[in-house]
């Protein structure tokens, strides 16, 4: 039997603004577990985003896309979006410079499931009264390649005035079926159920009382649900869901929704877990996957060392979990567990945290720099026993 350790080629796309501050911290943590557990990473970094567009007229190098498509095992992404003279940098057609990087990855690699864990960690005060870490631990699975983000749009102009704009929402049976099946499989794989009652449950969020696309989505949900009799079915209209996420978040295990509804509700979910700096995500397909913190590039605080790197570090943890499943690699699984335990330790200790977590009972803590939080997580990993 060969003792060779598989080399994982990880494409790193820091992007703009704080992406270039938090992604290096995630890579630093990955290099630590690489050494601690005995993994083998090959990090391949490319520039991308609005600032790169200003310098080159391109949103990213052509070889970056080819490497992502043909040579990478996973992708770690930061954020895109830059400003010049106080205004967002845009392409001639008005689109945000750098956005095509995200869409090329999502659509070009068919990353159909946007997976957003909403987990409140001990040591992070919740913005909701009477809710603690034990109450909030669910996952949002949002369809990622259809909906209103499908590139079917246009505008009507007369003279110099734009009078009409149209965006077309597309929902297909195939697109719905695969993301719904992903959500049911995830509920079974998690195996923990909802904090409220420990029941495996997949909640379908839609507006099927009115919209035809949502009616198709729910009908497809019903068909897929029959394959998972051990998982409880649950249905909520999107407007009611916004209320229930605030009032009774402990009811939820896994939530599945069409694209736009999920895009909006997952930011509400981020608020439940302590803010965008605590919210990682994965964009997952059958062959490829890209992982990122859900926050933007935040040009207003870029370069100041204020950004919270934990979302990016937890995104790296998600990447390891995906690699573990895809390649049946227990070392990746153990490394992911180490990262999460290290994050928990730093948060519970409470002394080292960025400004966004210095509120509530931690309001008198002196905020730490981005790199210091990364260093603390690295030291927590180094203090653990090797596997």
Helices and strands as residue ranges (DSSP letters): E 7-15, H 19-37, E 40-45, H 50-56, H 62-70, E 74-79, E 83-84, E 87-88, H 99-108, E 113-119, G 133-135, E 137-143, E 153-158, E 161-167, H 173-190, E 201-206, H 212-225, E 232-237, H 238-247, G 249-251, E 254-257, H 259-272, G 276-278, E 280-284, E 289-293, H 310-327, H 330-349, G 355-357, G 360-362, H 370-382
